[in-house]
């Protein structure tokens, strides 16, 4: 009884931590301007002119300042606390008696440079898995040698692991990823189905971990961690910045989603479904958006299915290595997100669930916040021009910059710790100041998507580019 009481007390104390971001937010909002004023007057030695600012200038500065404090300290802190609590209480792993048959489905379109590494990684997963498995590659009308490379990779790996069933299916023309998945599903025989993007490779133990989590916790679908890669040692700056981004998005935000059993998306690089659940959904709905993984996930939530997340189950995926490919990817993601949240699945916004709160968060801070951040950036020259004391305004910017960087660095270090179990994984933390570049591109893309969606654009697929010297080992 004493143990139960202690456990309940610890549980309550953990959730009391959610009050901490509000306290820190108020302290920051109330005292940071005074601290900055003290630094400017006492350390820099500048006394501001006693000129009264216009009411419009004051309101504008107050709004932007309040917004950033709420976004970075309060909301960021809440997500960090939720993630930390989930990591402390995440579902345990144990051995299971029955390992069901697994069907891998790999939809592929013009992936001749990545498909071999993907298939080889799935063979390694199957080799360490205690149950039966099959790999089904669906060539969705490729115009390159995707099918030939897939067939050769099958033949090479079957020499070592002959018990893995392999199938190569082909579309005469490109029908899209969702149709490729449907084709693969029609030929599966496994109890569980894993959908794997053809530019992705799984760690050898990932399959077993996902299956154990799914079976032990009665889940209907499960996903894991995605590590962005350039396929050549992860030295591309764009990819490094995406690694920072993914550590925040998965290490913190997705973990916070998992705390409320509301994982928002089961992404293409790593997903495991109960076969009958996925077949039921794809039989009864027609995919309408360019983000089929988000659409399927939200449909699962609408039907009350349970979705899990396991950060130790890992995959790596080829990430955009140039501005053009990154922009195209984000335009598709963000327009697809809007289409799903305010269009296809808008009813989920009005359900009394943690999921609804998360969707509103994505709309307000993601899309609405993008507009606010753009206005903030482009308002700086105007705020400077109409400032009652321009030099004092510049000194404030100078003093606030290291404070903002410090908050961002603490948040990023926490994300890396939760994602990779190291505060400075591969020295990624040193790139934190440059993350503002990626953030601004995302802000611009979200804003553009908001405008385009308002004019009826629902998104379209664009062919992606791969690093030229992709390492296939």
C-alpha positions in Angstrom: 0.0 0.0 0.0 2.9 2.3 0.9 4.4 1.6 -2.6 1.1 2.5 -4.3 0.8 5.7 -2.4 4.4 6.7 -3.2 3.8 5.9 -6.9 0.6 8.0 -6.9 2.5 10.9 -5.2 5.3 10.7 -7.8 2.7 10.7 -10.5 1.1 13.8 -9.2 4.4 15.6 -8.6 5.4 14.9 -12.2 2.2 16.5 -13.5 2.7 19.5 -11.2 5.7 20.2 -13.4 3.3 21.5 -16.1 2.9 24.6 -13.9 6.6 25.4 -14.2 6.5 26.7 -17.8 3.7 29.1 -16.8 5.8 30.4 -13.9 8.9 30.7 -16.0 6.9 32.4 -18.8 5.5 35.0 -16.4 9.0 35.7 -14.9 10.5 36.0 -18.4 7.7 38.3 -19.6 7.8 40.5 -16.6 11.5 40.7 -15.8 13.5 40.3 -19.0 12.7 43.8 -20.2 13.9 45.2 -16.8 17.1 43.0 -16.9 17.8 44.2 -20.4 17.3 47.8 -19.4 19.7 47.3 -16.4 22.4 45.8 -18.7 22.1 48.6 -21.2 22.2 51.4 -18.6 24.8 49.9 -16.3 27.1 47.8 -18.4 26.8 49.5 -21.8 26.4 52.8 -20.2 23.6 54.2 -22.4 20.7 56.2 -20.9 17.5 56.1 -23.1 15.9 59.3 -24.2 12.8 60.3 -22.3 10.6 60.4 -25.4 7.2 58.7 -25.2 6.5 56.1 -27.9 3.2 56.1 -29.8 0.5 53.7 -28.6 0.6 51.7 -31.9 4.4 51.2 -31.5 4.0 50.0 -27.9 1.2 47.6 -28.8 3.1 46.1 -31.7 6.2 45.5 -29.6 4.2 44.2 -26.7 2.3 41.7 -29.0 5.4 40.3 -30.6 7.3 40.1 -27.3 4.4 38.3 -25.6 3.9 35.9 -28.5 7.5 34.8 -28.4 7.6 34.4 -24.7 4.4 32.2 -24.8 5.7 30.2 -27.8 9.3 29.6 -26.6 9.0 29.5 -22.8 5.4 28.4 -22.0 4.4 26.2 -24.9 8.0 24.9 -25.5 8.2 24.2 -21.8 4.9 22.3 -21.7 6.0 20.1 -24.6 9.3 19.5 -23.0 7.7 18.5 -19.7 5.2 16.2 -21.4 8.0 14.6 -23.4 10.1 14.1 -20.2 7.2 12.5 -18.4 6.4 10.2 -21.3 10.1 9.1 -21.5 9.9 8.3 -17.8 6.7 6.2 -18.1 6.9 5.0 -21.7 5.6 1.4 -22.3 8.0 -1.3 -21.2 9.4 -3.9 -23.4 9.3 -7.7 -22.7 9.6 -10.9 -24.7 6.4 -12.1 -26.3 5.4 -15.7 -27.0 4.1 -15.3 -30.5 5.8 -13.4 -33.3 3.2 -12.9 -36.2 4.1 -12.9 -39.8 5.2 -9.5 -41.1 4.7 -8.1 -44.6 7.0 -5.3 -45.7 5.6 -3.1 -48.4 8.0 -0.9 -50.2 6.3 1.5 -52.7 9.0 2.8 -55.1 9.1 5.3 -57.9 12.5 6.0 -59.6 14.5 4.8 -56.6 17.3 2.9 -58.3 19.9 4.6 -56.1 18.3 3.8 -52.8 16.1 0.7 -53.2 19.0 -1.7 -52.7 20.0 -0.3 -49.3 16.4 -0.3 -48.2 15.8 -3.9 -49.1 19.0 -5.1 -47.6 18.1 -3.5 -44.3 14.7 -5.2 -44.3 16.4 -8.6 -44.9 18.6 -7.9 -41.8 15.5 -7.0 -39.8 13.8 -10.2 -41.0 17.0 -12.3 -40.1 16.8 -11.2 -36.5 13.0 -11.6 -36.3 11.6 -14.7 -34.6 8.6 -14.9 -36.9 8.0 -15.3 -40.7 8.3 -12.3 -43.0 7.9 -11.2 -46.6 9.1 -8.2 -48.6 6.9 -6.8 -51.3 8.3 -4.1 -53.6 5.8 -2.2 -55.7 7.4 -0.5 -58.6 5.0 2.4 -59.3 5.7 2.9 -63.0 9.4 3.8 -62.6 11.2 5.1 -65.7 14.6 4.1 -64.3 16.1 0.7 -63.2 14.3 0.5 -59.9 12.7 -2.9 -60.7 16.0 -4.4 -61.9 17.9 -3.2 -58.9 15.2 -4.6 -56.6 15.2 -7.9 -58.3 19.0 -8.2 -58.1 19.0 -7.2 -54.4 16.4 -9.9 -53.7 18.5 -12.6 -55.4 21.7 -11.5 -53.6 20.1 -11.5 -50.1 18.1 -14.7 -50.6 21.4 -16.5 -50.8 21.9 -15.6 -47.1 18.3 -15.6 -45.9 16.3 -17.9 -48.1 13.3 -18.1 -45.8 12.2 -14.5 -46.5 9.5 -14.4 -49.2 10.0 -11.8 -51.8 7.6 -10.3 -54.4 8.2 -7.6 -57.0 5.0 -6.0 -58.3 4.9 -3.4 -61.1 2.5 -0.7 -62.2 2.6 0.1 -65.9 2.3 3.8 -65.1 2.8 5.9 -62.1 -0.4 5.8 -60.0 0.9 7.4 -56.8 2.1 6.1 -53.4 -1.3 5.3 -52.0 -2.2 3.1 -55.0 1.2 1.3 -54.7 0.3 0.6 -51.0 -3.1 -0.8 -52.1 -1.4 -3.0 -54.6 1.0 -4.3 -52.1 -1.7 -4.9 -49.5 -3.6 -7.0 -52.0 -0.7 -9.5 -52.0 0.2 -9.6 -48.3 -0.3 -12.6 -46.1 1.1 -11.1 -42.8 -0.8 -10.3 -39.7 1.2 -7.0 -39.4 2.2 -4.8 -42.3 5.2 -2.5 -42.4 5.2 0.4 -44.9 8.7 1.5 -45.7 9.7 4.3 -48.1 12.2 3.1 -50.7 14.7 5.8 -49.7 14.8 4.5 -46.1 16.7 1.9 -44.2 15.8 0.3 -40.8 18.2 -0.6 -38.0 18.4 -4.5 -37.6 16.4 -4.6 -34.3 13.7 -2.1 -35.4 11.2 -4.6 -36.6 11.3 -6.8 -33.5 11.0 -3.7 -31.2 8.0 -2.4 -33.1 6.2 -5.8 -33.1 6.8 -6.3 -29.3 5.5 -2.9 -28.5 2.4 -3.4 -30.7 1.6 -6.8 -29.3 2.3 -6.0 -25.6 0.2 -2.9 -25.6 -2.7 -4.0 -27.9 -1.8 -1.2 -30.4 -3.2 -1.0 -33.9 -0.2 0.8 -35.4 3.2 1.9 -34.3 6.0 4.2 -35.5 9.6 4.9 -34.4 12.4 7.5 -34.8 13.5 8.8 -38.1 17.1 10.0 -38.6 17.6 12.3 -41.6 20.6 11.4 -43.7 22.3 12.5 -46.9 23.6 9.0 -47.5 27.2 10.2 -47.6 28.2 10.6 -44.0 25.7 13.2 -43.0 27.9 16.2 -43.9 25.4 18.2 -45.9 24.5 21.4 -43.9 20.8 21.2 -45.0 20.7 17.6 -43.6 22.4 18.6 -40.4 19.9 21.3 -39.8 17.1 18.8 -40.5 18.6 16.5 -37.8 18.2 19.3 -35.4 14.6 19.8 -36.6 13.7 16.1 -36.3 15.2 15.8 -32.8 12.8 18.5 -31.7 9.8 17.2 -33.7 10.3 13.6 -32.7 12.3 13.7 -29.5 10.0 16.3 -27.9 6.8 16.9 -29.8 6.0 13.3 -30.9 6.8 12.1 -27.4 4.4 14.7 -26.0 1.8 13.4 -28.4 2.4 9.9 -27.2 1.8 10.9 -23.6 -1.8 11.6 -24.6 -2.1 8.6 -27.0 -2.4 11.0 -29.9 0.5 10.4 -32.3 -0.5 12.7 -35.2 1.2 10.9 -38.0 2.6 7.5 -38.8 5.2 8.6 -41.3 6.2 6.8 -44.5 9.8 5.9 -43.5 8.8 3.8 -40.5 5.3 2.4 -39.8 3.8 -0.8 -38.6 0.0 -1.5 -38.9 -2.3 -4.4 -38.1 -3.0 -5.6 -41.6 -6.7 -5.9 -41.3 -6.9 -2.3 -39.9 -5.0 -0.8 -42.8 -6.9 -2.9 -45.4 -10.2 -1.7 -43.8 -9.3 1.9 -44.0 -7.9 1.9 -47.6 -10.9 -0.1 -48.7 -13.4 2.3 -47.3 -11.7 5.7 -48.0 -10.1 7.3 -51.1 -6.9 9.1 -50.3 -7.6 12.8 -51.1 -4.4 14.6 -49.9 -0.8 14.6 -50.9 0.2 13.5 -47.3 -1.4 10.0 -47.3 0.4 9.0 -44.1 -1.2 11.9 -42.2 -4.6 11.2 -43.7 -4.5 7.5 -42.8 -3.4 8.3 -39.2 -6.1 10.9 -38.6 -8.6 8.4 -40.1 -7.4 5.8 -37.5 -7.9 8.4 -34.7 -11.4 9.1 -36.0 -12.2 5.4 -35.7 -10.7 5.1 -32.3 -7.7 3.0 -33.1 -4.6 3.1 -30.9 -1.2 4.3 -32.1 2.1 3.9 -30.4 5.6 5.4 -30.7 8.9 3.9 -29.8 12.0 6.2 -30.2 14.5 3.3 -29.8 13.0 1.7 -33.0 15.1 3.6 -35.6 15.3 4.2 -39.3 17.3 6.5 -41.5 15.9 8.3 -44.5 17.4 10.3 -47.3 16.6 14.0 -46.6 16.6 16.9 -49.0 20.1 18.2 -49.6 19.2 21.5 -51.4 16.9 24.4 -51.0 14.8 23.4 -54.0 14.1 19.8 -52.9 13.5 21.0 -49.2 11.1 23.7 -50.3 9.1 21.2 -52.5 8.9 18.7 -49.7 7.7 21.2 -47.2 5.2 22.7 -49.5 3.7 19.2 -49.9 3.8 18.5 -46.2 2.3 21.8 -45.1 -0.4 22.0 -47.8 -1.3 18.4 -47.0 -1.4 19.2 -43.3 -3.8 22.1 -43.9 -6.0 20.0 -46.3 -6.3 17.2 -43.6 -6.8 19.4 -40.6 -9.3 22.0 -41.9 -10.7 20.0 -44.7 -10.8 16.2 -44.7 -10.7 15.7 -40.9 -11.9 19.1 -39.6 -14.4 17.3 -37.3 -11.5 16.1 -35.2 -10.9 19.7 -34.2 -14.1 19.8 -32.2 -13.8 16.5 -30.3 -13.0 16.6 -26.6 -9.7 14.9 -26.8 -6.0 15.7 -26.4 -5.8 15.1 -30.2 -8.0 18.1 -30.9 -5.8 20.3 -28.7 -2.8 19.2 -30.7 -4.4 19.9 -34.0 -5.4 23.4 -32.9 -1.8 23.8 -31.7 -0.6 22.9 -35.2 -3.0 25.3 -36.8 -2.4 28.3 -34.5 1.3 28.1 -33.9 2.3 26.4 -37.1 0.3 28.3 -39.7 -0.9 31.3 -37.8 2.5 31.6 -36.1 4.2 31.6 -39.5 2.3 34.7 -40.5 3.1 36.3 -37.1 6.9 35.5 -37.5 7.0 36.9 -41.0 5.3 40.1 -39.8 7.8 40.3 -36.9 10.8 39.9 -39.1 9.6 42.5 -41.7 8.4 44.9 -38.9 11.9 45.3 -37.5 12.9 48.2 -39.9 9.6 49.9 -39.2 9.9 49.5 -35.5 13.4 50.9 -35.7 12.3 53.9 -37.8 9.4 54.8 -35.5 11.2 53.9 -32.2 11.3 56.8 -29.7 15.0 56.1 -29.2 16.5 54.2 -32.1 19.8 53.5 -30.5 18.1 52.1 -27.4 16.0 49.9 -29.6 19.1 48.5 -31.3 20.8 47.9 -27.9 17.7 45.9 -26.8 18.0 43.7 -29.9 21.7 43.3 -29.1 21.0 42.2 -25.6 18.0 40.0 -26.4 19.8 38.0 -29.1 22.1 36.0 -26.7 19.2 35.4 -24.4 17.1 34.0 -27.2 20.1 31.9 -28.3 20.5 30.6 -24.8 16.8 29.5 -24.6 17.1 27.9 -28.0 20.3 26.0 -27.1 18.8 24.6 -23.9 15.7 23.4 -25.8 17.8 21.9 -28.6 20.2 20.2 -26.1 17.1 18.7 -24.4 15.8 17.5 -27.7 19.1 15.9 -28.7 19.2 14.1 -25.3 15.7 12.8 -25.7 16.3 11.8 -29.4 19.9 10.4 -29.2 20.5 10.2 -25.5 23.3 12.7 -25.8 23.1 16.5 -25.3 25.5 17.2 -28.2 25.0 14.2 -30.6 27.7 14.3 -33.3 28.3 17.9 -32.2 25.0 18.9 -33.7 24.4 21.4 -30.9 27.1 23.7 -32.3 24.8 24.3 -35.4 21.9 25.6 -33.3 22.5 29.3 -34.3 22.2 28.3 -37.9 18.9 26.5 -37.3 17.2 29.9 -37.7 17.8 29.5 -41.5 15.7 26.3 -41.6 13.1 27.8 -39.4 12.7 30.8 -41.6 12.3 28.7 -44.7 9.6 26.6 -42.9 7.9 29.8 -41.9 7.9 31.1 -45.4 6.7 27.8 -46.8 3.8 27.6 -44.2 2.8 31.1 -45.1 2.8 30.4 -48.8 0.8 27.2 -48.2 -1.8 29.1 -46.2 -2.3 31.6 -49.0 -2.3 29.0 -51.7 -4.8 26.8 -49.8 -7.1 29.8 -49.4 -7.2 30.0 -53.2 -8.1 26.4 -53.5 -4.7 24.7 -54.1 -4.6 21.3 -52.4 -1.0 20.3 -53.3 0.8 18.1 -55.8 3.6 15.6 -55.8 7.0 16.7 -57.3 9.9 14.4 -58.2 12.6 14.5 -55.5 16.3 14.7 -56.0 18.9 12.4 -54.4 22.5 13.0 -53.6 24.6 12.1 -56.6 27.2 10.0 -54.7 24.8 8.1 -52.5 26.6 5.5 -50.5 24.8 2.2 -51.0 26.8 0.2 -48.5 
